[in-house]
Amino acid sequence: MKTLLAVLFIAGISSIKAQDTVKVASNLTPEQQAEQDYNNGLSALKKNDCAAAVDLFTKSLAIKPNFDKALSNRAIAYTHLKKLPEAVKDINDAIKINSQNPETYFNKGLIYFQLNQKDSEQVALDNCLKLNPAHAEAAYYKGILFYESGDYDKAIELYTKAIGSNPNYAYAYNDRASAKRSKNDFAGAISDYEKALTIDSKMTFIHNNLGSAYRLNKNFPKAIEAYTKALQENPAYLTALINRGATHFENGNLKASQTDFEDVLKKDPSNAGAYNNLASIAIKNKDYKKGKDMASRSIQLDEKNGPAYYNRGIARQMLREEEGSCADWKKALELGVEGAKSFINSSCD
């Protein structure tokens, strides 16, 4: 799934677009001044200048206190500024003034999304969809709620509803693909990820997600191709680099895997997982001294890294460090690595 905070900003802006600007004259009456301040507030919000937007919406409301759209959009500006109590008050005041605007309920859903109050978020989204059943973003966010609860069928239904309302909704295709992937429908997931990329090929995380679907489907060449495209779009995207290294490893290309994980460490020298992956490669190459060293570095960075203890135990056994290997496997088992149990049973007292 995508980064939800990024989606929140986009969805918030799309709700702003639904709140139309109003035409004002050059010699302004007080009401027209309120409307101009509101329009300028929208412009500031679209530029992500949320502090200025709050000031402008506040000026508008000082003249026109019952301006529900100004309250609703000031609530969104407050949300981006992490002033959530103020956002909740504004959105509820906007609904008291006008309870028939679906965008206000959608904005309320976004605020409760930020507050991680899922029940209140769902109520707000349901109210939005009652007023506008074709509201794509409300259906999408409701789909997220079901996805996070593990109800993938319902999530797919809602993502499909969002796509029906907006056929170019790349995020909805991406998240529907992730729900399908969770159901082991890899072909369906691949189709949706690819559709999302036809809409926006610059979305690096979707290239990465596509790679993971191909990887789960054991199509390693296509997985590597997708991860590589993600890295072409963003060379600093470590998740795709790590995933490509792991795919090379699973595909038996240890040299390419090692190159990727060494590149990870150039960019992130404290990446414990990369050190442990290099330990796995070294052990595969029967370089047990290096395997022990890489696993030890991983443990120094993350003392709760169970797989690193597991790998170091294997390297130590091959180096005839029996006592150390058993201690490592016992620690790995303590940290949840069940595979260590067979080594303990066969090699340790």
C-alpha positions as CSV (number, residue, x, y, z in Angstrom):
1,M,0.0,0.0,0.0
2,K,1.0,3.5,-0.5
3,T,2.1,6.1,1.9
4,L,-1.1,7.2,3.4
5,L,-0.1,10.7,4.5
6,A,0.7,11.5,0.9
7,V,-2.7,10.4,-0.1
8,L,-4.3,12.5,2.7
9,F,-2.8,15.6,1.2
10,I,-4.0,14.8,-2.3
11,A,-7.4,13.9,-1.1
12,G,-7.6,17.0,0.9
13,I,-6.8,19.1,-2.1
14,S,-9.3,17.3,-4.2
15,S,-12.0,18.1,-1.6
16,I,-10.9,21.7,-1.9
17,K,-11.4,21.7,-5.6
18,A,-15.0,20.6,-5.0
19,Q,-15.6,23.8,-3.0
20,D,-15.9,26.2,-5.9
21,T,-14.5,29.7,-5.8
22,V,-16.9,32.5,-6.1
23,K,-16.9,35.5,-8.5
24,V,-16.3,38.9,-6.8
25,A,-16.5,42.5,-7.9
26,S,-13.8,45.1,-7.9
27,N,-15.6,47.4,-5.4
28,L,-16.1,45.0,-2.6
29,T,-19.0,44.8,-0.2
30,P,-18.2,43.1,3.1
31,E,-19.7,39.8,1.8
32,Q,-17.7,40.0,-1.3
33,Q,-14.5,40.7,0.8
34,A,-15.3,37.6,2.7
35,E,-15.6,35.6,-0.5
36,Q,-12.3,37.0,-1.8
37,D,-10.5,36.1,1.4
38,Y,-12.0,32.6,1.0
39,N,-10.8,32.3,-2.6
40,N,-7.3,33.5,-1.6
41,G,-7.4,30.9,1.3
42,L,-8.1,28.2,-1.2
43,S,-5.2,29.3,-3.3
44,A,-2.8,29.3,-0.3
45,L,-4.1,25.8,0.7
46,K,-3.5,24.4,-2.8
47,K,0.1,25.7,-2.5
48,N,0.4,23.9,0.9
49,D,0.8,27.3,2.6
50,C,-1.5,26.2,5.4
51,A,-0.6,28.9,7.9
52,A,-1.6,31.6,5.3
53,A,-4.7,29.7,4.5
54,V,-5.8,29.6,8.1
55,D,-5.3,33.4,8.3
56,L,-7.3,34.1,5.2
57,F,-10.2,31.7,6.1
58,T,-10.2,33.4,9.6
59,K,-10.5,36.8,7.9
60,S,-13.3,35.5,5.8
61,L,-15.2,34.1,8.8
62,A,-14.7,37.3,10.8
63,I,-17.0,39.0,8.2
64,K,-19.2,36.0,7.4
65,P,-19.3,33.7,10.5
66,N,-21.7,31.1,8.9
67,F,-19.5,30.5,5.8
68,D,-19.5,26.7,6.0
69,K,-17.0,26.2,3.2
70,A,-14.5,28.5,4.9
71,L,-14.8,26.5,8.1
72,S,-14.5,23.2,6.3
73,N,-11.3,24.2,4.4
74,R,-9.8,25.9,7.5
75,A,-10.3,22.5,9.2
76,I,-8.2,20.9,6.4
77,A,-5.5,23.6,6.9
78,Y,-5.5,23.0,10.6
79,T,-5.2,19.2,9.9
80,H,-2.0,19.8,7.8
81,L,-0.7,22.0,10.7
82,K,-1.4,19.1,13.1
83,K,-3.8,21.3,15.0
84,L,-6.4,18.6,15.2
85,P,-8.7,19.8,18.0
86,E,-9.2,23.1,16.1
87,A,-9.8,21.0,12.9
88,V,-12.5,18.9,14.6
89,K,-14.3,22.0,16.0
90,D,-14.3,23.7,12.6
91,I,-15.6,20.7,10.7
92,N,-18.4,20.1,13.2
93,D,-19.3,23.8,13.1
94,A,-19.4,23.6,9.3
95,I,-21.8,20.6,9.4
96,K,-24.1,22.4,11.9
97,I,-24.4,25.2,9.3
98,N,-24.8,22.9,6.3
99,S,-25.4,19.2,6.8
100,Q,-25.9,18.5,3.1
101,N,-22.4,19.1,1.7
102,P,-20.7,15.7,1.1
103,E,-17.3,17.4,0.9
104,T,-17.6,18.5,4.5
105,Y,-18.2,15.0,5.7
106,F,-15.3,13.8,3.6
107,N,-13.0,16.4,5.1
108,K,-14.2,15.2,8.5
109,G,-13.2,11.7,7.5
110,L,-9.7,12.9,6.7
111,I,-9.4,14.6,10.1
112,Y,-10.4,11.4,11.9
113,F,-8.0,9.5,9.6
114,Q,-5.2,11.6,11.0
115,L,-6.5,11.1,14.6
116,N,-6.6,7.3,13.9
117,Q,-10.2,7.2,15.1
118,K,-11.4,4.6,12.7
119,D,-15.0,4.3,13.8
120,S,-15.6,8.1,13.6
121,E,-13.8,8.2,10.2
122,Q,-16.1,5.5,8.8
123,V,-19.2,7.3,10.1
124,A,-18.1,10.5,8.3
125,L,-17.3,8.6,5.1
126,D,-20.6,6.8,5.2
127,N,-22.4,10.2,5.5
128,C,-20.4,11.5,2.6
129,L,-21.4,8.5,0.4
130,K,-25.0,8.8,1.4
131,L,-25.0,12.3,0.0
132,N,-22.8,11.5,-3.0
133,P,-22.6,7.8,-3.8
134,A,-20.1,8.5,-6.6
135,H,-17.6,10.2,-4.3
136,A,-14.4,8.3,-5.4
137,E,-12.1,9.4,-2.5
138,A,-14.7,8.5,0.2
139,A,-15.1,5.0,-1.2
140,Y,-11.3,4.8,-1.4
141,Y,-10.7,5.8,2.2
142,K,-13.4,3.5,3.3
143,G,-11.6,0.7,1.4
144,I,-8.4,1.5,3.4
145,L,-10.4,0.9,6.6
146,F,-11.5,-2.6,5.5
147,Y,-8.0,-3.4,4.1
148,E,-6.4,-2.5,7.5
149,S,-9.0,-4.7,9.3
150,G,-8.1,-7.6,7.0
151,D,-11.4,-7.7,5.1
152,Y,-9.8,-7.8,1.7
153,D,-13.0,-8.7,-0.2
154,K,-14.8,-5.6,1.2
155,A,-11.8,-3.5,0.5
156,I,-11.7,-4.7,-3.1
157,E,-15.4,-3.9,-3.4
158,L,-14.8,-0.3,-2.3
159,Y,-11.7,0.3,-4.3
160,T,-13.7,-1.0,-7.3
161,K,-16.4,1.6,-6.5
162,A,-13.8,4.3,-6.3
163,I,-12.4,3.3,-9.7
164,G,-15.9,3.2,-11.1
165,S,-16.3,6.9,-10.1
166,N,-12.8,7.8,-11.2
167,P,-11.3,5.5,-13.8
168,N,-7.9,7.3,-13.6
169,Y,-7.6,6.8,-9.8
170,A,-4.1,5.3,-9.7
171,Y,-4.0,5.0,-5.9
172,A,-7.2,3.0,-5.9
173,Y,-5.8,0.6,-8.5
174,N,-2.6,0.2,-6.4
175,D,-4.5,-0.5,-3.2
176,R,-6.9,-2.9,-4.9
177,A,-3.8,-4.7,-6.2
178,S,-2.4,-4.9,-2.7
179,A,-5.7,-6.4,-1.4
180,K,-5.7,-8.9,-4.2
181,R,-2.0,-9.7,-3.4
182,S,-3.1,-10.4,0.2
183,K,-5.6,-12.9,-1.1
184,N,-2.8,-14.6,-3.2
185,D,-4.4,-13.4,-6.4
186,F,-1.1,-12.5,-7.9
187,A,-2.3,-12.3,-11.5
188,G,-5.1,-9.8,-10.5
189,A,-2.6,-7.8,-8.4
190,I,-0.1,-7.6,-11.3
191,S,-2.9,-6.4,-13.6
192,D,-4.0,-3.7,-11.3
193,Y,-0.4,-2.5,-10.5
194,E,0.3,-2.3,-14.2
195,K,-3.0,-0.4,-14.8
196,A,-2.0,2.1,-12.1
197,L,1.4,2.6,-13.8
198,T,-0.3,3.4,-17.2
199,I,-2.0,6.2,-15.4
200,D,1.1,7.5,-13.6
201,S,4.4,5.8,-14.4
202,K,6.3,8.1,-12.1
203,M,4.9,6.5,-8.9
204,T,7.9,4.7,-7.6
205,F,6.2,2.7,-4.9
206,I,3.8,1.2,-7.4
207,H,6.8,-0.1,-9.5
208,N,8.1,-1.6,-6.2
209,N,4.7,-3.2,-5.4
210,L,4.5,-4.6,-8.9
211,G,8.0,-6.1,-8.3
212,S,6.8,-7.7,-5.1
213,A,3.8,-9.3,-6.8
214,Y,6.0,-10.7,-9.5
215,R,8.4,-12.0,-6.8
216,L,5.6,-13.7,-4.9
217,N,4.5,-15.3,-8.2
218,K,8.1,-16.6,-8.7
219,N,8.6,-14.5,-11.8
220,F,12.0,-13.2,-10.7
221,P,13.1,-11.5,-14.0
222,K,9.9,-9.4,-14.1
223,A,10.3,-8.6,-10.4
224,I,13.9,-7.4,-11.0
225,E,12.7,-5.3,-14.0
226,A,10.0,-3.6,-11.9
227,Y,12.4,-2.9,-9.0
228,T,14.9,-1.5,-11.4
229,K,12.3,0.8,-12.9
230,A,11.5,2.1,-9.4
231,L,15.2,2.8,-8.9
232,Q,15.4,4.6,-12.2
233,E,12.6,6.9,-11.1
234,N,14.2,7.4,-7.7
235,P,17.8,6.1,-7.1
236,A,17.5,6.8,-3.4
237,Y,14.5,4.4,-3.0
238,L,16.2,1.9,-0.6
239,T,13.1,-0.3,-0.3
240,A,13.3,-1.2,-4.0
241,L,17.0,-1.7,-3.8
242,I,16.6,-4.1,-0.8
243,N,13.8,-6.0,-2.5
244,R,15.8,-6.3,-5.7
245,G,18.8,-7.7,-3.8
246,A,16.5,-10.2,-2.1
247,T,15.0,-11.2,-5.4
248,H,18.5,-11.8,-6.9
249,F,19.3,-13.9,-3.9
250,E,16.1,-16.0,-4.3
251,N,16.9,-16.4,-8.0
252,G,20.4,-17.7,-7.2
253,N,22.3,-14.6,-8.5
254,L,24.5,-14.1,-5.4
255,K,26.9,-11.7,-7.1
256,A,24.1,-9.3,-8.1
257,S,22.5,-9.7,-4.7
258,Q,25.7,-8.8,-3.0
259,T,26.2,-5.7,-5.2
260,D,22.7,-4.5,-4.2
261,F,23.1,-4.9,-0.5
262,E,26.6,-3.3,-0.6
263,D,24.9,-0.4,-2.4
264,V,22.3,-0.2,0.4
265,L,25.1,0.1,3.0
266,K,26.8,2.9,1.0
267,K,23.5,4.8,1.2
268,D,22.5,3.7,4.7
269,P,25.6,2.4,6.7
270,S,23.4,1.5,9.7
271,N,21.1,-0.8,7.8
272,A,21.1,-4.0,10.0
273,G,19.1,-6.0,7.5
274,A,21.6,-5.4,4.7
275,Y,24.5,-6.7,6.8
276,N,22.5,-9.8,7.7
277,N,21.6,-10.4,4.0
278,L,25.3,-10.1,3.2
279,A,25.9,-12.7,5.9
280,S,23.4,-15.0,4.1
281,I,25.3,-14.5,0.9
282,A,28.7,-15.2,2.5
283,I,27.4,-18.4,4.1
284,K,26.0,-19.5,0.7
285,N,29.5,-18.8,-0.7
286,K,31.0,-20.8,2.2
287,D,32.9,-17.8,3.4
288,Y,32.0,-18.5,7.0
289,K,34.4,-15.9,8.5
290,K,32.8,-13.1,6.5
291,G,29.3,-14.5,7.3
292,K,30.1,-14.4,11.0
293,D,31.4,-10.8,10.7
294,M,28.5,-9.5,8.7
295,A,26.0,-11.1,11.1
296,S,27.8,-9.7,14.1
297,R,27.7,-6.2,12.5
298,S,24.0,-6.7,12.0
299,I,23.5,-7.6,15.7
300,Q,25.6,-4.6,16.8
301,L,23.1,-2.4,15.0
302,D,20.0,-4.4,16.1
303,E,20.4,-6.6,19.1
304,K,16.9,-8.1,18.5
305,N,17.6,-9.2,15.0
306,G,16.8,-12.9,15.3
307,P,17.7,-13.9,11.7
308,A,21.2,-12.4,12.3
309,Y,21.7,-14.6,15.4
310,Y,20.5,-17.6,13.3
311,N,23.0,-16.8,10.5
312,R,25.9,-16.2,12.9
313,G,25.1,-19.5,14.6
314,I,25.5,-21.3,11.2
315,A,28.7,-19.5,10.5
316,R,30.1,-20.3,13.9
317,Q,29.2,-24.0,13.6
318,M,31.1,-24.2,10.3
319,L,34.0,-22.5,12.1
320,R,33.9,-25.1,14.8
321,E,32.7,-22.6,17.4
322,E,30.2,-25.0,18.9
323,E,29.4,-23.2,22.1
324,G,28.9,-19.8,20.3
325,S,26.7,-21.3,17.7
326,C,24.4,-22.9,20.2
327,A,24.1,-19.6,22.1
328,D,23.2,-17.8,18.9
329,W,20.6,-20.3,17.9
330,K,19.0,-20.2,21.4
331,K,18.9,-16.4,21.1
332,A,17.4,-16.6,17.6
333,L,14.7,-19.0,18.9
334,E,14.0,-16.6,21.8
335,L,13.5,-13.9,19.2
336,G,11.0,-16.0,17.2
337,V,13.1,-17.7,14.6
338,E,11.6,-21.2,14.7
339,G,14.1,-22.6,12.2
340,A,16.7,-22.4,14.9
341,K,15.0,-25.2,16.9
342,S,16.2,-28.0,14.6
343,F,19.8,-26.8,14.9
344,I,19.5,-26.7,18.7
345,N,17.9,-30.2,18.8
346,S,20.6,-31.7,16.6
347,S,23.7,-29.9,17.7
348,C,23.3,-28.5,21.2
349,D,23.0,-30.1,24.6
